[in-house]
């Protein structure tokens, strides 16, 4: 296991190393148990995730991760842009998938301008934004939860974090960590 170093160059190297392939694991013998994502806490950079060009995975001692050393950050840059972080998992038949994630919000905004939409798409169900987080999300890590429900067929679940920022109204940065995918 490589140790993360809290420098900008380390973050740049991680960006270069981004594999950006969707991750799905075939059903196991006991398919409806356990956490099924290969890299829920970004300790392996963006392995298992599709990440936009401005997504940085940090190991920063002054802004600690929720757990481990690393987390994904949608950096507040005060520019007009959007960024995406996305991953897929396979949900076996008759399994429920619960997705839990933690977000920390750092902001100079006093009204809603920059935001982070968290979406969950499941085979057979239209994609839906489950959370739309903004400046008032809190400067401490907060956990959010969403689930797919069950179906009689195997499905693909896609979780997306889409940040949208506009210039000139203050700056909000969103940190994301420990995005777990648990079958039950
Ligand atoms: Ca982490």
Backbone and ligand atoms as CSV (ligand in chain L), in Angstrom:
chain,resi,resn,atom,element,x,y,z
A,1,UNK,N,N,0.853,-1.197,0.000
A,1,UNK,CA,C,0.000,0.000,0.000
A,1,UNK,C,C,0.880,1.235,0.000
A,2,UNK,N,N,0.716,2.078,-0.985
A,2,UNK,CA,C,1.476,3.315,-1.037
A,2,UNK,C,C,0.938,4.307,-0.009
A,3,UNK,N,N,1.833,5.051,0.589
A,3,UNK,CA,C,1.401,6.121,1.479
A,3,UNK,C,C,1.120,7.370,0.666
A,4,UNK,N,N,0.096,8.087,1.038
A,4,UNK,CA,C,-0.198,9.340,0.365
A,4,UNK,C,C,0.627,10.450,0.998
A,5,UNK,N,N,1.073,11.371,0.197
A,5,UNK,CA,C,1.872,12.493,0.647
A,5,UNK,C,C,1.091,13.767,0.388
A,6,UNK,N,N,1.101,14.637,1.378
A,6,UNK,CA,C,0.249,15.826,1.305
A,6,UNK,C,C,0.921,16.931,0.507
A,7,UNK,N,N,1.113,16.688,-0.752
A,7,UNK,CA,C,1.665,17.733,-1.602
A,7,UNK,C,C,0.856,17.825,-2.880
A,8,UNK,N,N,0.954,18.976,-3.507
A,8,UNK,CA,C,0.228,19.159,-4.759
A,8,UNK,C,C,0.751,18.201,-5.825
A,9,UNK,N,N,2.047,17.930,-5.809
A,9,UNK,CA,C,2.581,17.036,-6.832
A,9,UNK,C,C,2.028,15.629,-6.677
A,10,UNK,N,N,1.821,15.208,-5.432
A,10,UNK,CA,C,1.229,13.885,-5.222
A,10,UNK,C,C,-0.182,13.846,-5.786
A,11,UNK,N,N,-0.933,14.935,-5.584
A,11,UNK,CA,C,-2.290,14.975,-6.128
A,11,UNK,C,C,-2.247,14.909,-7.647
A,12,UNK,N,N,-1.288,15.610,-8.247
A,12,UNK,CA,C,-1.185,15.596,-9.707
A,12,UNK,C,C,-0.858,14.195,-10.206
A,13,UNK,N,N,0.022,13.504,-9.513
A,13,UNK,CA,C,0.362,12.144,-9.913
A,13,UNK,C,C,-0.852,11.242,-9.845
A,14,UNK,N,N,-1.655,11.433,-8.810
A,14,UNK,CA,C,-2.854,10.620,-8.700
A,14,UNK,C,C,-3.797,10.887,-9.851
A,15,UNK,N,N,-3.887,12.154,-10.266
A,15,UNK,CA,C,-4.755,12.470,-11.390
A,15,UNK,C,C,-4.253,11.776,-12.645
A,16,UNK,N,N,-2.931,11.778,-12.852
A,16,UNK,CA,C,-2.379,11.126,-14.026
A,16,UNK,C,C,-2.622,9.626,-13.985
A,17,UNK,N,N,-2.660,9.068,-12.778
A,17,UNK,CA,C,-2.801,7.628,-12.639
A,17,UNK,C,C,-4.260,7.175,-12.663
A,18,UNK,N,N,-5.170,8.130,-12.855
A,18,UNK,CA,C,-6.588,7.782,-12.765
A,18,UNK,C,C,-6.965,6.712,-13.791
A,19,UNK,N,N,-7.480,5.615,-13.304
A,19,UNK,CA,C,-7.870,4.534,-14.201
A,19,UNK,C,C,-9.225,4.788,-14.840
A,20,UNK,N,N,-10.141,5.351,-14.072
A,20,UNK,CA,C,-11.436,5.794,-14.589
A,20,UNK,C,C,-12.224,4.700,-15.289
A,21,UNK,N,N,-12.281,3.543,-14.702
A,21,UNK,CA,C,-13.136,2.503,-15.258
A,21,UNK,C,C,-14.250,2.205,-14.267
A,22,UNK,N,N,-15.467,2.017,-14.783
A,22,UNK,CA,C,-16.554,1.620,-13.892
A,22,UNK,C,C,-16.219,0.290,-13.236
A,23,UNK,N,N,-16.667,0.129,-12.032
A,23,UNK,CA,C,-16.339,-1.079,-11.301
A,23,UNK,C,C,-17.593,-1.845,-10.961
A,24,UNK,N,N,-17.607,-3.097,-11.274
A,24,UNK,CA,C,-18.706,-3.952,-10.864
A,24,UNK,C,C,-18.171,-5.322,-10.562
A,25,UNK,N,N,-18.680,-5.932,-9.524
A,25,UNK,CA,C,-18.184,-7.249,-9.159
A,25,UNK,C,C,-19.286,-8.261,-9.386
A,26,UNK,N,N,-18.955,-9.393,-9.977
A,26,UNK,CA,C,-19.990,-10.409,-10.176
A,26,UNK,C,C,-20.567,-10.875,-8.852
A,27,UNK,N,N,-21.749,-11.406,-8.924
A,27,UNK,CA,C,-22.390,-11.896,-7.715
A,27,UNK,C,C,-21.553,-12.997,-7.087
A,28,UNK,N,N,-21.408,-12.943,-5.801
A,28,UNK,CA,C,-20.693,-13.987,-5.075
A,28,UNK,C,C,-21.689,-15.069,-4.664
A,29,UNK,N,N,-21.177,-16.079,-3.958
A,29,UNK,CA,C,-22.048,-17.171,-3.540
A,29,UNK,C,C,-23.113,-16.679,-2.568
A,30,UNK,N,N,-22.749,-15.751,-1.728
A,30,UNK,CA,C,-23.721,-15.135,-0.833
A,30,UNK,C,C,-23.830,-13.676,-1.247
A,31,UNK,N,N,-24.665,-13.388,-2.240
A,31,UNK,CA,C,-24.580,-12.116,-2.944
A,31,UNK,C,C,-25.106,-10.914,-2.178
A,32,UNK,N,N,-25.933,-11.091,-1.201
A,32,UNK,CA,C,-26.596,-9.930,-0.601
A,32,UNK,C,C,-25.949,-9.477,0.698
A,33,UNK,N,N,-24.643,-9.594,0.798
A,33,UNK,CA,C,-23.974,-9.104,1.995
A,33,UNK,C,C,-22.710,-8.371,1.614
A,34,UNK,N,N,-22.344,-7.416,2.405
A,34,UNK,CA,C,-21.029,-6.809,2.322
A,34,UNK,C,C,-20.942,-5.571,1.463
A,35,UNK,N,N,-19.789,-4.915,1.626
A,35,UNK,CA,C,-19.450,-3.708,0.874
A,35,UNK,C,C,-18.752,-4.161,-0.402
A,36,UNK,N,N,-19.207,-3.694,-1.571
A,36,UNK,CA,C,-18.786,-4.280,-2.838
A,36,UNK,C,C,-17.941,-3.355,-3.714
A,37,UNK,N,N,-17.639,-2.153,-3.276
A,37,UNK,CA,C,-16.810,-1.282,-4.114
A,37,UNK,C,C,-15.334,-1.457,-3.760
A,38,UNK,N,N,-14.490,-1.413,-4.799
A,38,UNK,CA,C,-13.065,-1.669,-4.604
A,38,UNK,C,C,-12.332,-0.524,-3.901
A,39,UNK,N,N,-12.895,0.666,-3.957
A,39,UNK,CA,C,-12.150,1.842,-3.479
A,39,UNK,C,C,-13.112,2.893,-2.923
A,40,UNK,N,N,-13.831,2.553,-1.865
A,40,UNK,CA,C,-14.880,3.471,-1.380
A,40,UNK,C,C,-14.346,4.746,-0.751
A,41,UNK,N,N,-13.110,4.694,-0.252
A,41,UNK,CA,C,-12.580,5.835,0.489
A,41,UNK,C,C,-11.465,6.570,-0.212
A,42,UNK,N,N,-11.249,6.283,-1.511
A,42,UNK,CA,C,-10.275,6.983,-2.346
A,42,UNK,C,C,-8.837,6.782,-1.887
A,43,UNK,N,N,-8.616,5.723,-1.105
A,43,UNK,CA,C,-7.239,5.442,-0.667
A,43,UNK,C,C,-6.386,4.956,-1.839
A,44,UNK,N,N,-7.041,4.522,-2.925
A,44,UNK,CA,C,-6.314,4.112,-4.133
A,44,UNK,C,C,-6.535,5.133,-5.246
A,45,UNK,N,N,-6.585,6.403,-4.882
A,45,UNK,CA,C,-6.792,7.433,-5.892
A,45,UNK,C,C,-8.181,7.331,-6.489
A,46,UNK,N,N,-8.260,7.436,-7.813
A,46,UNK,CA,C,-9.570,7.353,-8.465
A,46,UNK,C,C,-9.825,5.971,-9.067
A,47,UNK,N,N,-9.037,4.976,-8.660
A,47,UNK,CA,C,-9.310,3.607,-9.112
A,47,UNK,C,C,-10.759,3.229,-8.815
A,48,UNK,N,N,-11.435,2.719,-9.841
A,48,UNK,CA,C,-12.820,2.321,-9.661
A,48,UNK,C,C,-13.822,3.440,-9.869
A,49,UNK,N,N,-13.333,4.634,-10.162
A,49,UNK,CA,C,-14.187,5.803,-10.355
A,49,UNK,C,C,-13.882,6.457,-11.700
A,50,UNK,N,N,-14.892,7.069,-12.279
A,50,UNK,CA,C,-14.689,7.969,-13.396
A,50,UNK,C,C,-14.671,9.381,-12.819
A,51,UNK,N,N,-13.565,10.075,-13.042
A,51,UNK,CA,C,-13.396,11.382,-12.397
A,51,UNK,C,C,-13.116,12.455,-13.430
A,52,UNK,N,N,-13.775,13.583,-13.289
A,52,UNK,CA,C,-13.538,14.727,-14.145
A,52,UNK,C,C,-12.163,15.317,-13.917
A,53,UNK,N,N,-11.725,16.208,-14.800
A,53,UNK,CA,C,-10.348,16.706,-14.770
A,53,UNK,C,C,-9.997,17.513,-13.535
A,54,UNK,N,N,-10.989,18.050,-12.842
A,54,UNK,CA,C,-10.680,18.883,-11.676
A,54,UNK,C,C,-10.911,18.154,-10.363
A,55,UNK,N,N,-11.223,16.860,-10.443
A,55,UNK,CA,C,-11.371,16.095,-9.211
A,55,UNK,C,C,-9.980,15.750,-8.697
A,56,UNK,N,N,-9.718,16.110,-7.476
A,56,UNK,CA,C,-8.420,15.844,-6.884
A,56,UNK,C,C,-8.617,14.948,-5.675
A,57,UNK,N,N,-7.798,13.939,-5.589
A,57,UNK,CA,C,-7.823,13.088,-4.411
A,57,UNK,C,C,-6.662,13.490,-3.523
A,58,UNK,N,N,-6.973,13.896,-2.313
A,58,UNK,CA,C,-5.984,14.498,-1.440
A,58,UNK,C,C,-5.671,13.622,-0.243
A,59,UNK,N,N,-4.437,13.661,0.172
A,59,UNK,CA,C,-4.080,13.243,1.503
A,59,UNK,C,C,-3.500,14.463,2.185
A,60,UNK,N,N,-4.299,15.172,2.961
A,60,UNK,CA,C,-3.928,16.490,3.469
A,60,UNK,C,C,-4.099,16.499,4.978
A,61,UNK,N,N,-2.978,16.546,5.692
A,61,UNK,CA,C,-3.046,16.461,7.150
A,61,UNK,C,C,-3.787,17.641,7.764
A,62,UNK,N,N,-3.805,18.778,7.099
A,62,UNK,CA,C,-4.488,19.942,7.666
A,62,UNK,C,C,-5.992,19.906,7.410
A,63,UNK,N,N,-6.400,19.084,6.459
A,63,UNK,CA,C,-7.833,18.885,6.198
A,63,UNK,C,C,-8.066,17.379,6.144
A,64,UNK,N,N,-8.169,16.737,7.290
A,64,UNK,CA,C,-8.134,15.269,7.334
A,64,UNK,C,C,-9.295,14.634,6.578
A,65,UNK,N,N,-9.020,13.438,6.077
A,65,UNK,CA,C,-10.062,12.616,5.468
A,65,UNK,C,C,-11.048,12.169,6.543
A,66,UNK,N,N,-12.207,11.692,6.105
A,66,UNK,CA,C,-13.140,11.123,7.076
A,66,UNK,C,C,-12.536,9.883,7.699
A,67,UNK,N,N,-12.027,8.973,6.847
A,67,UNK,CA,C,-11.190,7.884,7.337
A,67,UNK,C,C,-10.051,7.698,6.351
A,68,UNK,N,N,-8.984,7.077,6.806
A,68,UNK,CA,C,-7.816,6.869,5.965
A,68,UNK,C,C,-7.085,8.174,5.731
A,69,UNK,N,N,-6.385,8.233,4.587
A,69,UNK,CA,C,-5.593,9.414,4.268
A,69,UNK,C,C,-6.204,10.271,3.181
A,70,UNK,N,N,-7.046,9.694,2.328
A,70,UNK,CA,C,-7.466,10.365,1.096
A,70,UNK,C,C,-8.973,10.595,1.045
A,71,UNK,N,N,-9.346,11.567,0.252
A,71,UNK,CA,C,-10.751,11.819,-0.069
A,71,UNK,C,C,-10.788,12.528,-1.407
A,72,UNK,N,N,-11.965,12.585,-2.006
A,72,UNK,CA,C,-12.141,13.302,-3.264
A,72,UNK,C,C,-12.646,14.694,-2.954
A,73,UNK,N,N,-12.131,15.682,-3.661
A,73,UNK,CA,C,-12.601,17.029,-3.431
A,73,UNK,C,C,-12.990,17.696,-4.736
A,74,UNK,N,N,-14.143,18.351,-4.669
A,74,UNK,CA,C,-14.580,19.230,-5.744
A,74,UNK,C,C,-14.147,20.618,-5.302
A,75,UNK,N,N,-12.973,21.021,-5.740
A,75,UNK,CA,C,-12.358,22.224,-5.200
A,75,UNK,C,C,-13.123,23.467,-5.610
A,76,UNK,N,N,-13.328,24.360,-4.659
A,76,UNK,CA,C,-13.937,25.644,-4.960
A,76,UNK,C,C,-12.931,26.542,-5.654
A,77,UNK,N,N,-13.134,26.774,-6.922
A,77,UNK,CA,C,-12.154,27.502,-7.726
A,77,UNK,C,C,-12.662,28.879,-8.138
A,78,UNK,N,N,-13.918,29.189,-7.812
A,78,UNK,CA,C,-14.521,30.454,-8.225
A,78,UNK,C,C,-14.458,30.650,-9.743
A,79,UNK,N,N,-14.700,29.577,-10.437
A,79,UNK,CA,C,-14.857,29.651,-11.890
A,79,UNK,C,C,-16.176,28.967,-12.243
A,80,UNK,N,N,-16.713,29.284,-13.397
A,80,UNK,CA,C,-17.948,28.639,-13.833
A,80,UNK,C,C,-17.599,27.322,-14.508
A,81,UNK,N,N,-18.049,26.235,-13.927
A,81,UNK,CA,C,-17.662,24.914,-14.443
A,81,UNK,C,C,-18.533,23.855,-13.778
A,82,UNK,N,N,-18.483,22.645,-14.313
A,82,UNK,CA,C,-19.079,21.492,-13.654
A,82,UNK,C,C,-18.026,20.393,-13.580
A,83,UNK,N,N,-18.186,19.510,-12.626
A,83,UNK,CA,C,-17.282,18.368,-12.479
A,83,UNK,C,C,-18.073,17.145,-12.080
A,84,UNK,N,N,-17.547,15.998,-12.476
A,84,UNK,CA,C,-18.270,14.743,-12.293
A,84,UNK,C,C,-17.376,13.698,-11.634
A,85,UNK,N,N,-17.954,12.960,-10.716
A,85,UNK,CA,C,-17.323,11.774,-10.133
A,85,UNK,C,C,-18.393,10.689,-10.138
A,86,UNK,N,N,-18.070,9.538,-10.743
A,86,UNK,CA,C,-19.122,8.553,-10.983
A,86,UNK,C,C,-18.557,7.143,-10.863
A,87,UNK,N,N,-19.413,6.207,-10.470
A,87,UNK,CA,C,-19.006,4.815,-10.435
A,87,UNK,C,C,-20.224,3.909,-10.605
A,88,UNK,N,N,-19.973,2.684,-11.024
A,88,UNK,CA,C,-21.033,1.680,-11.195
A,88,UNK,C,C,-20.755,0.479,-10.302
A,89,UNK,N,N,-21.809,-0.139,-9.825
A,89,UNK,CA,C,-21.692,-1.450,-9.193
A,89,UNK,C,C,-22.820,-2.336,-9.715
A,90,UNK,N,N,-22.609,-3.634,-9.588
A,90,UNK,CA,C,-23.629,-4.597,-9.975
A,90,UNK,C,C,-24.435,-4.999,-8.746
A,91,UNK,N,N,-25.740,-4.914,-8.881
A,91,UNK,CA,C,-26.633,-5.306,-7.788
A,91,UNK,C,C,-27.279,-6.631,-8.179
A,92,UNK,N,N,-26.927,-7.719,-7.507
A,92,UNK,CA,C,-27.516,-9.016,-7.857
A,92,UNK,C,C,-29.028,-9.027,-7.653
A,93,UNK,N,N,-29.665,-9.973,-8.319
A,93,UNK,CA,C,-31.112,-10.129,-8.159
A,93,UNK,C,C,-31.477,-10.307,-6.687
A,94,UNK,N,N,-32.571,-9.710,-6.322
A,94,UNK,CA,C,-33.146,-9.849,-4.980
A,94,UNK,C,C,-32.297,-9.218,-3.878
A,95,UNK,N,N,-31.348,-8.373,-4.283
A,95,UNK,CA,C,-30.546,-7.655,-3.294
A,95,UNK,C,C,-30.955,-6.180,-3.263
A,96,UNK,N,N,-30.878,-5.603,-2.081
A,96,UNK,CA,C,-31.011,-4.159,-1.912
A,96,UNK,C,C,-29.606,-3.587,-1.787
A,97,UNK,N,N,-29.390,-2.435,-2.408
A,97,UNK,CA,C,-28.101,-1.751,-2.300
A,97,UNK,C,C,-28.301,-0.469,-1.513
A,98,UNK,N,N,-27.530,-0.334,-0.445
A,98,UNK,CA,C,-27.528,0.916,0.317
A,98,UNK,C,C,-26.204,1.633,0.078
A,99,UNK,N,N,-26.308,2.875,-0.360
A,99,UNK,CA,C,-25.130,3.709,-0.612
A,99,UNK,C,C,-25.054,4.754,0.489
A,100,UNK,N,N,-23.934,4.755,1.175
A,100,UNK,CA,C,-23.705,5.762,2.215
A,100,UNK,C,C,-22.469,6.563,1.836
A,101,UNK,N,N,-22.499,7.861,2.069
A,101,UNK,CA,C,-21.324,8.686,1.778
A,101,UNK,C,C,-21.272,9.858,2.745
A,102,UNK,N,N,-20.074,10.423,2.846
A,102,UNK,CA,C,-19.835,11.541,3.757
A,102,UNK,C,C,-19.412,12.745,2.940
A,103,UNK,N,N,-19.918,13.914,3.315
A,103,UNK,CA,C,-19.574,15.162,2.632
A,103,UNK,C,C,-19.204,16.212,3.676
A,104,UNK,N,N,-18.169,16.973,3.359
A,104,UNK,CA,C,-17.768,18.131,4.161
A,104,UNK,C,C,-17.775,19.346,3.249
A,105,UNK,N,N,-18.319,20.450,3.728
A,105,UNK,CA,C,-18.512,21.624,2.890
A,105,UNK,C,C,-17.739,22.799,3.466
A,106,UNK,N,N,-16.920,23.400,2.643
A,106,UNK,CA,C,-16.183,24.594,3.031
A,106,UNK,C,C,-16.647,25.728,2.125
A,107,UNK,N,N,-17.085,26.827,2.707
A,107,UNK,CA,C,-17.738,27.833,1.871
A,107,UNK,C,C,-17.500,29.248,2.359
A,108,UNK,N,N,-17.561,30.192,1.419
A,108,UNK,CA,C,-17.683,31.615,1.741
A,108,UNK,C,C,-19.027,32.147,1.269
A,109,UNK,N,N,-19.887,31.246,0.792
A,109,UNK,CA,C,-21.187,31.679,0.290
A,109,UNK,C,C,-22.193,31.832,1.433
A,110,UNK,N,N,-23.170,32.689,1.221
A,110,UNK,CA,C,-24.264,32.852,2.179
A,110,UNK,C,C,-25.619,32.565,1.539
A,111,UNK,N,N,-25.595,32.145,0.302
A,111,UNK,CA,C,-26.821,31.707,-0.357
A,111,UNK,C,C,-26.448,30.613,-1.346
A,112,UNK,N,N,-27.489,29.925,-1.847
A,112,UNK,CA,C,-27.239,28.783,-2.707
A,112,UNK,C,C,-26.788,29.235,-4.090
A,113,UNK,N,N,-25.567,28.855,-4.452
A,113,UNK,CA,C,-25.057,29.172,-5.789
A,113,UNK,C,C,-24.313,27.961,-6.335
A,114,UNK,N,N,-23.214,27.604,-5.678
A,114,UNK,CA,C,-22.518,26.367,-6.033
A,114,UNK,C,C,-23.268,25.201,-5.385
A,115,UNK,N,N,-23.303,24.054,-6.071
A,115,UNK,CA,C,-23.993,22.919,-5.479
A,115,UNK,C,C,-23.368,21.608,-5.929
A,116,UNK,N,N,-23.698,20.561,-5.204
A,116,UNK,CA,C,-23.249,19.203,-5.498
A,116,UNK,C,C,-24.483,18.311,-5.547
A,117,UNK,N,N,-24.827,17.854,-6.735
A,117,UNK,CA,C,-25.958,16.950,-6.892
A,117,UNK,C,C,-25.469,15.510,-6.828
A,118,UNK,N,N,-26.141,14.703,-6.026
A,118,UNK,CA,C,-25.788,13.298,-5.885
A,118,UNK,C,C,-26.927,12.483,-6.486
A,119,UNK,N,N,-26.578,11.712,-7.514
A,119,UNK,CA,C,-27.597,10.960,-8.240
A,119,UNK,C,C,-27.419,9.465,-8.085
A,120,UNK,N,N,-28.541,8.756,-8.186
A,120,UNK,CA,C,-28.527,7.299,-8.176
A,120,UNK,C,C,-29.395,6.810,-9.330
A,121,UNK,N,N,-28.757,6.086,-10.255
A,121,UNK,CA,C,-29.481,5.485,-11.375
A,121,UNK,C,C,-29.405,3.974,-11.239
A,122,UNK,N,N,-30.507,3.310,-11.488
A,122,UNK,CA,C,-30.568,1.857,-11.398
A,122,UNK,C,C,-31.246,1.346,-12.659
A,123,UNK,N,N,-30.753,0.242,-13.187
A,123,UNK,CA,C,-31.363,-0.365,-14.363
A,123,UNK,C,C,-32.873,-0.451,-14.187
A,124,UNK,N,N,-33.592,0.085,-15.154
A,124,UNK,CA,C,-35.041,-0.014,-15.119
A,124,UNK,C,C,-35.745,1.134,-14.428
A,125,UNK,N,N,-34.965,2.006,-13.792
A,125,UNK,CA,C,-35.549,3.146,-13.080
A,125,UNK,C,C,-34.868,4.408,-13.599
A,126,UNK,N,N,-35.585,5.451,-13.941
A,126,UNK,CA,C,-34.939,6.661,-14.444
A,126,UNK,C,C,-33.960,7.240,-13.426
A,127,UNK,N,N,-32.843,7.802,-13.900
A,127,UNK,CA,C,-31.889,8.442,-12.991
A,127,UNK,C,C,-32.576,9.538,-12.181
A,128,UNK,N,N,-32.132,9.688,-10.967
A,128,UNK,CA,C,-32.780,10.640,-10.074
A,128,UNK,C,C,-31.738,11.294,-9.187
A,129,UNK,N,N,-31.872,12.595,-9.005
A,129,UNK,CA,C,-31.028,13.292,-8.039
A,129,UNK,C,C,-31.597,13.048,-6.652
A,130,UNK,N,N,-30.778,12.443,-5.804
A,130,UNK,CA,C,-31.257,12.121,-4.455
A,130,UNK,C,C,-30.929,13.224,-3.454
A,131,UNK,N,N,-29.803,13.907,-3.685
A,131,UNK,CA,C,-29.408,14.995,-2.793
A,131,UNK,C,C,-28.875,16.146,-3.629
A,132,UNK,N,N,-29.181,17.353,-3.238
A,132,UNK,CA,C,-28.614,18.537,-3.870
A,132,UNK,C,C,-28.036,19.397,-2.757
A,133,UNK,N,N,-26.733,19.236,-2.561
A,133,UNK,CA,C,-26.062,19.851,-1.419
A,133,UNK,C,C,-25.499,21.208,-1.816
A,134,UNK,N,N,-25.401,22.109,-0.859
A,134,UNK,CA,C,-24.932,23.462,-1.154
A,134,UNK,C,C,-24.164,24.025,0.035
A,135,UNK,N,N,-24.075,25.352,0.095
A,135,UNK,CA,C,-23.210,26.045,1.055
A,135,UNK,C,C,-23.524,25.678,2.505
A,136,UNK,N,N,-24.760,25.282,2.775
A,136,UNK,CA,C,-25.182,25.037,4.150
A,136,UNK,C,C,-24.992,23.581,4.578
A,137,UNK,N,N,-24.123,22.863,3.876
A,137,UNK,CA,C,-23.933,21.447,4.190
A,137,UNK,C,C,-23.150,21.184,5.452
A,138,UNK,N,N,-22.417,22.181,5.943
A,138,UNK,CA,C,-21.710,21.999,7.207
A,138,UNK,C,C,-20.230,21.748,7.018
A,139,UNK,N,N,-19.435,22.310,7.920
A,139,UNK,CA,C,-17.985,22.216,7.802
A,139,UNK,C,C,-17.423,20.949,8.436
A,140,UNK,N,N,-18.287,20.166,9.089
A,140,UNK,CA,C,-17.884,18.851,9.593
A,140,UNK,C,C,-18.434,17.782,8.656
A,141,UNK,N,N,-17.791,16.613,8.673
A,141,UNK,CA,C,-18.268,15.510,7.838
A,141,UNK,C,C,-19.688,15.120,8.233
A,142,UNK,N,N,-20.574,14.997,7.256
A,142,UNK,CA,C,-21.946,14.538,7.479
A,142,UNK,C,C,-22.226,13.365,6.570
A,143,UNK,N,N,-22.973,12.386,7.092
A,143,UNK,CA,C,-23.286,11.193,6.306
A,143,UNK,C,C,-24.673,11.293,5.674
A,144,UNK,N,N,-24.756,10.780,4.457
A,144,UNK,CA,C,-26.015,10.718,3.715
A,144,UNK,C,C,-26.210,9.268,3.256
A,145,UNK,N,N,-27.460,8.868,3.096
A,145,UNK,CA,C,-27.781,7.482,2.761
A,145,UNK,C,C,-28.862,7.435,1.690
A,146,UNK,N,N,-28.705,6.503,0.749
A,146,UNK,CA,C,-29.758,6.257,-0.250
A,146,UNK,C,C,-29.700,4.788,-0.634
A,147,UNK,N,N,-30.814,4.261,-1.138
A,147,UNK,CA,C,-30.838,2.840,-1.464
A,147,UNK,C,C,-31.673,2.595,-2.709
A,148,UNK,N,N,-31.460,1.414,-3.297
A,148,UNK,CA,C,-32.097,1.089,-4.581
A,148,UNK,C,C,-33.404,0.332,-4.424
A,149,UNK,N,N,-33.634,-0.332,-3.310
A,149,UNK,CA,C,-34.704,-1.316,-3.241
A,149,UNK,C,C,-34.285,-2.586,-3.979
A,150,UNK,N,N,-35.138,-3.560,-4.002
A,150,UNK,CA,C,-34.807,-4.854,-4.606
A,150,UNK,C,C,-35.529,-5.029,-5.944
A,151,UNK,N,N,-35.014,-5.987,-6.738
A,151,UNK,CA,C,-35.663,-6.367,-7.998
A,151,UNK,C,C,-35.365,-7.839,-8.237
A,152,UNK,N,N,-36.108,-8.440,-9.157
A,152,UNK,CA,C,-35.933,-9.878,-9.395
A,152,UNK,C,C,-34.826,-10.172,-10.387
A,153,UNK,N,N,-34.231,-9.125,-10.983
A,153,UNK,CA,C,-33.150,-9.312,-11.945
A,153,UNK,C,C,-31.906,-8.565,-11.482
A,154,UNK,N,N,-30.755,-8.987,-12.014
A,154,UNK,CA,C,-29.510,-8.274,-11.738
A,154,UNK,C,C,-29.575,-6.879,-12.355
A,155,UNK,N,N,-29.066,-5.891,-11.642
A,155,UNK,CA,C,-29.098,-4.506,-12.129
A,155,UNK,C,C,-27.734,-3.850,-11.974
A,156,UNK,N,N,-27.560,-2.759,-12.708
A,156,UNK,CA,C,-26.393,-1.905,-12.531
A,156,UNK,C,C,-26.841,-0.627,-11.840
A,157,UNK,N,N,-26.147,-0.283,-10.795
A,157,UNK,CA,C,-26.429,0.971,-10.098
A,157,UNK,C,C,-25.279,1.940,-10.367
A,158,UNK,N,N,-25.614,3.152,-10.740
A,158,UNK,CA,C,-24.625,4.197,-11.003
A,158,UNK,C,C,-24.839,5.333,-10.021
A,159,UNK,N,N,-23.787,5.656,-9.311
A,159,UNK,CA,C,-23.830,6.792,-8.394
A,159,UNK,C,C,-22.977,7.903,-8.982
A,160,UNK,N,N,-23.528,9.104,-9.021
A,160,UNK,CA,C,-22.799,10.237,-9.586
A,160,UNK,C,C,-22.826,11.420,-8.626
A,161,UNK,N,N,-21.690,12.078,-8.560
A,161,UNK,CA,C,-21.569,13.343,-7.845
A,161,UNK,C,C,-21.258,14.393,-8.904
A,162,UNK,N,N,-22.136,15.358,-9.077
A,162,UNK,CA,C,-21.944,16.393,-10.087
A,162,UNK,C,C,-21.916,17.744,-9.383
A,163,UNK,N,N,-20.778,18.405,-9.446
A,163,UNK,CA,C,-20.638,19.717,-8.829
A,163,UNK,C,C,-20.793,20.790,-9.887
A,164,UNK,N,N,-21.496,21.835,-9.535
A,164,UNK,CA,C,-21.658,22.972,-10.434
A,164,UNK,C,C,-21.306,24.240,-9.670
A,165,UNK,N,N,-20.448,25.022,-10.273
A,165,UNK,CA,C,-19.936,26.208,-9.608
A,165,UNK,C,C,-20.073,27.389,-10.552
A,166,UNK,N,N,-20.429,28.528,-9.995
A,166,UNK,CA,C,-20.448,29.763,-10.779
A,166,UNK,C,C,-19.524,30.766,-10.126
A,167,UNK,N,N,-18.996,31.637,-10.940
A,167,UNK,CA,C,-18.023,32.595,-10.442
A,167,UNK,C,C,-18.711,33.811,-9.829
A,168,UNK,N,N,-18.066,34.398,-8.836
A,168,UNK,CA,C,-18.448,35.721,-8.374
A,168,UNK,C,C,-19.369,35.800,-7.177
A,169,UNK,N,N,-19.853,34.668,-6.680
A,169,UNK,CA,C,-20.810,34.710,-5.564
A,169,UNK,C,C,-20.240,34.096,-4.290
A,170,UNK,N,N,-18.933,34.013,-4.200
A,170,UNK,CA,C,-18.333,33.249,-3.124
A,170,UNK,C,C,-17.929,31.885,-3.649
A,171,UNK,N,N,-17.271,31.132,-2.787
A,171,UNK,CA,C,-16.688,29.863,-3.214
A,171,UNK,C,C,-17.112,28.764,-2.255
A,172,UNK,N,N,-17.531,27.627,-2.814
A,172,UNK,CA,C,-17.845,26.455,-2.003
A,172,UNK,C,C,-17.069,25.258,-2.534
A,173,UNK,N,N,-16.405,24.564,-1.627
A,173,UNK,CA,C,-15.722,23.319,-1.978
A,173,UNK,C,C,-16.403,22.168,-1.257
A,174,UNK,N,N,-16.573,21.044,-1.968
A,174,UNK,CA,C,-17.198,19.859,-1.395
A,174,UNK,C,C,-16.154,18.746,-1.329
A,175,UNK,N,N,-15.995,18.160,-0.145
A,175,UNK,CA,C,-15.140,16.986,0.027
A,175,UNK,C,C,-16.041,15.768,0.197
A,176,UNK,N,N,-15.652,14.657,-0.434
A,176,UNK,CA,C,-16.448,13.428,-0.393
A,176,UNK,C,C,-15.542,12.275,0.044
A,177,UNK,N,N,-16.013,11.448,0.963
A,177,UNK,CA,C,-15.214,10.303,1.412
A,177,UNK,C,C,-16.138,9.151,1.818
A,178,UNK,N,N,-15.579,7.970,1.836
A,178,UNK,CA,C,-16.259,6.761,2.322
A,178,UNK,C,C,-17.624,6.577,1.671
A,179,UNK,N,N,-17.590,6.414,0.352
A,179,UNK,CA,C,-18.806,6.125,-0.403
A,179,UNK,C,C,-18.950,4.605,-0.453
A,180,UNK,N,N,-19.736,4.076,0.458
A,180,UNK,CA,C,-19.824,2.620,0.591
A,180,UNK,C,C,-21.078,2.090,-0.093
A,181,UNK,N,N,-20.938,0.886,-0.641
A,181,UNK,CA,C,-22.006,0.218,-1.393
A,181,UNK,C,C,-22.252,-1.126,-0.731
A,182,UNK,N,N,-23.294,-1.203,0.049
A,182,UNK,CA,C,-23.524,-2.378,0.882
A,182,UNK,C,C,-24.789,-3.118,0.437
A,183,UNK,N,N,-24.616,-4.401,0.174
A,183,UNK,CA,C,-25.764,-5.231,-0.212
A,183,UNK,C,C,-26.438,-5.815,1.016
A,184,UNK,N,N,-27.744,-5.958,0.905
A,184,UNK,CA,C,-28.474,-6.628,1.980
A,184,UNK,C,C,-29.684,-7.320,1.387
L,1,CA,CA,CA,-10.618,8.098,2.711
